[in-house]
Amino acid sequence: MKKRDYGRVPRYLQENKEKIENEYNIIKEMQNRNAEEEARMKRFLNEDETTALREGLNKKLEVLKREYANFTHKAVFDTLVVKNR
């Protein structure tokens, strides 16, 4: 064979490969930036915030327990609202 380009990768394939690599690098940089921003935003809660969260969650838990106990131990479902729940 006497072709000049025989055995070489075509130029359009090389260009596509470069484009894909560039896009991959851009995506990787964006992910790194997002990870850095998330790391900066993380912090530990102090004791006051922790106790406030615990108290709020305990109150919500008690309300849910009460609602669940009232609903599940009902023997007769006499109204449409109760039936639909």
Buried (B, 14 or more C-beta within 10 A) or exposed (E): EEEEEEEEEEEEEEEEEEEEEEEEEEEEEEEEEEEEEEEEEEEEEEEEEEEEEEEEEEEEEEEEEEEEEEEEEEEEEEEEEEEEE
